[in-house]
Amino acid sequence: MAGGPNAAVVPCDVCLFDEGLVTRAQREREGVESDDYECARGHRFGVEYRRGPASEPLWPPGPEVEAEAARVRGEKR
């Protein structure tokens, strides 16, 4: 129930915030308050949904995610 059907696929937090990449991550386990994901590059991470399930699809990501990836890439230079 945690993220619901709109959170079955999300951007990988590790790729996004560590490398500035937008990578697809598939839900591996759906919990009560959090879900576990694994991305195509092998990163594993969890997302908490304490406020309830996602109200809209989290993949494909919106422009704000792409902007965050560009910001991270800019900091890495």
N, C-alpha and C positions, 0 to 999 in steps of 0.2 A: 504494500500500500504506500510506502514512503513517498517516492516521487511520482508514482502513477504512470500511466501509459505515455504521457508526454515527456517523461524522463528516461525512457528506455535507452536512448542514445543521447550523449552529451559531449561537449568539447572536453578534452583531457586537461585537467587542471595542471598537471606536471608539465606537459608540453607547452601550455599557454604561458604559465607564470615563470617557468625556468628557462624556456628556450624561445618564446615568442612564436610558437607554431600552433596552428589550429588543426587538431587531430581528433578524429572520431573515436569515442570510447563507448563500448557496449556494456550495459548493466550485466553484472555477473550474479549479483544477489540483491533481492529486494527485501528490505527490513521494515520494521515498524516506523522508525524515525530517520533512518539513513539507508542508503543504497551503496553497494560496492561496484566499482567499474574497473575495466581494463581496456587500455587503448591499443591501437594497432601496433604501437611501438613497444608494448609490453609494460607500460606503467600501470600500477594498481593504486587506486585511491578511493576514498569514500566521500559522499556528499550527504549532509544532513538536510532534512526537509521538515524541520520542526513547525514551520508555519503551514504545513500541508503540502499536498502534491502540486506539481507544476501545473499552472493554468494554461500554458501554451507549449507547443513543442520546443525543446531545447536544442534540437538539431534539425536543419542546419542553423548555425549560429547567426545572430544578427550583426549589424554593423558595429555595435559597441564591443563585441568580442574581437572582431578583426582589428579595431582601433587599439584595443589593449595589447594584442599580439604585436602590432607595429610599434607601440610604445616600448614594450619589453625589448624588441629587437634593436631599437634605437639606443637603449641604455647599455646594451651589450657591446656596442662598438667602441 
